[in-house]
Amino acid sequence: MAKSHLFRATKSTVAHAVLGVSVVAAALAGQSAAHADTRTAQAPAHAAPAAAKSHPESEIKARATVSRVLALAKAQVGTSENAYGGGTKFQKWYMNSPRALETLKRDGGTRADYLNAAWCSMFVSWVGEQSGARSMIGWDAYTVEHAKWFAGNHRWGTTPKPGAVVFFSWGGSKSLDDIEHVGFVVKDNHDGTISTIEGNTGNGSVQQRVRPTSQVVGYGYPNYGA
């Protein structure tokens, strides 16, 4: 997965294929590797997100709470991609964001590529932006680099918590380089599973899911306000 690309061709040519050397052959729990955020070249260790909007940190933390973030994520449930694997507001937003230029310099491609690219990490990033939590959640189109941003900021761990950003490897790997998918933790079910909200899952939509923790690589912990 770490050797493959972010950008996908249209479904009519290579169904949810991404540019690069290879994609993960199959996914557990009905999740296709076509819905994994991937890219091509080996990127830098991690790229810090651009500065948040010009709100004082106290103001950001006051409104960027767990409940606000999860409510916004849940409100997106049912949002679906088009027949080409794109067209969502998450992809359109990312394509037009300053972050797109930064990730293009790192990963290659063009802005337009993001319109049909795998978008689970773009969904998480969009929720962070719209809720005022971007500086805590980060923003990226590539799941591996998104996870490395959390790790590089000492906000990485293995305990599920509501509002945490959860990173998956369908084969059960615990290596950040093998991450294939990302979403938000809603709750720990205390039975070896977690409830989540994820973008670009199942048939290419935002859905609430129940996932086994055996598929979790780790969790990023945003520094939410009280």
Residue, then its C-alpha position, 0 to 999 in steps of 0.5 A: m500500500a505504501k508503494s501505491h498512488l492516491f489518484r484513481a482512474t474512472k470506474s469505467t476504465v479501472a474500477h476505483a484503481v489508483l495510480g502507482v505500483s499496486v493496490v491492496a488485493a482485498a479488504l475485510a468486512g466488505q471494504s474494498a481497497a479501492h476505497a483506500d487513500t493511497r499515493t505513489a512516491q515515498a513522501p517525507a516523514h510527515a507534513a504539518p498542516a497549514a495554519a488554521k484560520s485566524h481564530p485565537e486558539s482559545e476560540i478554536k478549542a472552545r467550539a471544536t469539541v468532540s460532540r461538535v465534530l461527531a455531530l458534523a460527521k454524522a450529518q454527512v451520513g448518506t453522502s455518496e460519490n458519483a459513478y466515477g468515484g468522485g464529485t463529493k463536496f469533500q473532494k471539491w473542497y480539498m481540490n480548492s484548498p491551499r493544502a491541495l497544492e502542498t500535497l501535489k508537490r509531495d505526491g504529484g498529479t494535478r488539482a483536478d485529480y482530487l475530484n475522483a481520488a479516494w476521499c476517506s482522508m479528505f472527509v476527515s479533513w473536511v469535518g476538521e475544517q468545517s468544525g473549526a478543528r483543523s489545527m487539531i485534526g490536520w488535513d491531508a488526502y493520504t492516510v499514511e501521511h495523515a497518521k504520521w502527522f498525528a504521530g509526529n505531534h505526539r498525539w498517537g496511540t492505541t486506545p479508542k476514544p470518542g472523536a479520535v481519528v482511527f486508521f485502518s489496515w485491513g490485513g491487521s498490520k500495525s505499521l503506519d505505512d500500511i494504513e489504507h483507510v481512516g474515519f472517526v471513532v464514535k465509541d468503544n463497544h468494549d467487545g473488540t469492536i468500535s463504532t465509527i463514522e467513515g467517508n468513502t466506505g462500502n459503496g462509496s459513501v459516508q456511513q456509520r460502521v462497526r469495525p473490529t479493533s484487530q483492523v486498527v493500526g492506531y488512533g490520532y487524538p485531536n486536542y479538543g476543547a472541553 
